[in-house]
Amino acid sequence: MKMLVKYLILCYSESMDFFSRMILDILIAITCSFTTR
């Protein structure tokens, strides 16, 4: 599941600027910390 999310993010980040990528990275970190609990 986590790999699938990472793959989707990589695909999306191709058409994103640095700022959007940074926000996305933070969101991923938050969701990962919630799911691992």
N, CA and C atoms as an extended XYZ file, in Angstrom:
111
Properties=species:S:1:pos:R:3:atomname:S:1:resname:S:1:resid:I:1 pbc="F F F"
N         0.837       -1.204        0.000 N   MET     1
C         0.000        0.000        0.000 CA  MET     1
C         0.870        1.252        0.000 C   MET     1
N         1.863        1.262        0.858 N   LYS     2
C         2.741        2.427        0.958 CA  LYS     2
C         3.526        2.654       -0.334 C   LYS     2
N         3.902        1.544       -0.966 N   MET     3
C         4.633        1.646       -2.230 CA  MET     3
C         3.745        2.212       -3.324 C   MET     3
N         2.474        1.842       -3.294 N   LEU     4
C         1.513        2.346       -4.269 CA  LEU     4
C         1.356        3.855       -4.126 C   LEU     4
N         1.265        4.303       -2.882 N   VAL     5
C         1.142        5.735       -2.608 CA  VAL     5
C         2.382        6.469       -3.103 C   VAL     5
N         3.547        5.892       -2.820 N   LYS     6
C         4.814        6.491       -3.236 CA  LYS     6
C         4.895        6.608       -4.755 C   LYS     6
N         4.398        5.575       -5.440 N   TYR     7
C         4.404        5.559       -6.900 CA  TYR     7
C         3.498        6.648       -7.460 C   TYR     7
N         2.306        6.781       -6.862 N   LEU     8
C         1.363        7.809       -7.293 CA  LEU     8
C         1.946        9.200       -7.080 C   LEU     8
N         2.605        9.385       -5.952 N   ILE     9
C         3.208       10.674       -5.625 CA  ILE     9
C         4.312       11.015       -6.618 C   ILE     9
N         5.125       10.019       -6.960 N   LEU    10
C         6.199       10.234       -7.921 CA  LEU    10
C         5.647       10.651       -9.269 C   LEU    10
N         4.538       10.031       -9.660 N   CYS    11
C         3.903       10.364      -10.933 CA  CYS    11
C         3.364       11.786      -10.905 C   CYS    11
N         2.738       12.149       -9.783 N   TYR    12
C         2.161       13.478       -9.663 CA  TYR    12
C         3.240       14.555       -9.539 C   TYR    12
N         4.293       14.261       -8.801 N   SER    13
C         5.346       15.243       -8.544 CA  SER    13
C         6.068       15.664       -9.823 C   SER    13
N         5.946       14.849      -10.866 N   GLU    14
C         6.569       15.187      -12.148 CA  GLU    14
C         5.996       16.486      -12.704 C   GLU    14
N         4.711       16.715      -12.447 N   SER    15
C         4.048       17.910      -12.967 CA  SER    15
C         3.811       18.949      -11.870 C   SER    15
N         4.603       18.856      -10.806 N   MET    16
C         4.454       19.788       -9.692 CA  MET    16
C         5.703       20.646       -9.523 C   MET    16
N         5.512       21.782       -8.876 N   ASP    17
C         6.659       22.619       -8.552 CA  ASP    17
C         7.185       22.221       -7.173 C   ASP    17
N         8.276       22.823       -6.761 N   PHE    18
C         8.938       22.438       -5.511 CA  PHE    18
C         8.049       22.633       -4.287 C   PHE    18
N         7.304       23.735       -4.257 N   PHE    19
C         6.470       24.053       -3.093 CA  PHE    19
C         5.372       23.019       -2.891 C   PHE    19
N         4.690       22.671       -3.984 N   SER    20
C         3.619       21.676       -3.909 CA  SER    20
C         4.168       20.330       -3.468 C   SER    20
N         5.367       20.025       -3.939 N   ARG    21
C         6.009       18.762       -3.581 CA  ARG    21
C         6.330       18.727       -2.091 C   ARG    21
N         6.727       19.877       -1.558 N   MET    22
C         7.080       19.969       -0.147 CA  MET    22
C         5.848       19.747        0.733 C   MET    22
N         4.733       20.371        0.349 N   ILE    23
C         3.478       20.212        1.089 CA  ILE    23
C         3.025       18.761        1.033 C   ILE    23
N         3.140       18.155       -0.144 N   LEU    24
C         2.754       16.761       -0.331 CA  LEU    24
C         3.599       15.850        0.545 C   LEU    24
N         4.883       16.158        0.633 N   ASP    25
C         5.801       15.361        1.443 CA  ASP    25
C         5.400       15.381        2.918 C   ASP    25
N         4.987       16.557        3.390 N   ILE    26
C         4.555       16.702        4.782 CA  ILE    26
C         3.282       15.892        5.027 C   ILE    26
N         2.355       15.962        4.073 N   LEU    27
C         1.101       15.211        4.185 CA  LEU    27
C         1.361       13.714        4.226 C   LEU    27
N         2.304       13.264        3.417 N   ILE    28
C         2.663       11.842        3.383 CA  ILE    28
C         3.230       11.420        4.730 C   ILE    28
N         4.104       12.251        5.291 N   ALA    29
C         4.722       11.940        6.576 CA  ALA    29
C         3.666       11.807        7.672 C   ALA    29
N         2.669       12.683        7.633 N   ILE    30
C         1.593       12.654        8.627 CA  ILE    30
C         0.762       11.388        8.471 C   ILE    30
N         0.382       11.071        7.236 N   THR    31
C        -0.446        9.886        6.991 CA  THR    31
C         0.317        8.611        7.328 C   THR    31
N         1.605        8.585        7.041 N   CYS    32
C         2.422        7.408        7.344 CA  CYS    32
C         2.494        7.182        8.853 C   CYS    32
N         2.668        8.244        9.604 N   SER    33
C         2.758        8.131       11.060 CA  SER    33
C         1.438        7.650       11.659 C   SER    33
N         0.337        7.970       10.986 N   PHE    34
C        -0.973        7.535       11.468 CA  PHE    34
C        -1.224        6.070       11.145 C   PHE    34
N        -0.832        5.658        9.942 N   THR    35
C        -1.104        4.290        9.498 CA  THR    35
C        -0.193        3.275       10.188 C   THR    35
N         1.019        3.684       10.556 N   THR    36
C         1.963        2.760       11.184 CA  THR    36
C         1.592        2.488       12.640 C   THR    36
N         0.782        3.364       13.232 N   ARG    37
C         0.408        3.224       14.623 CA  ARG    37
C        -0.501        2.026       14.848 C   ARG    37
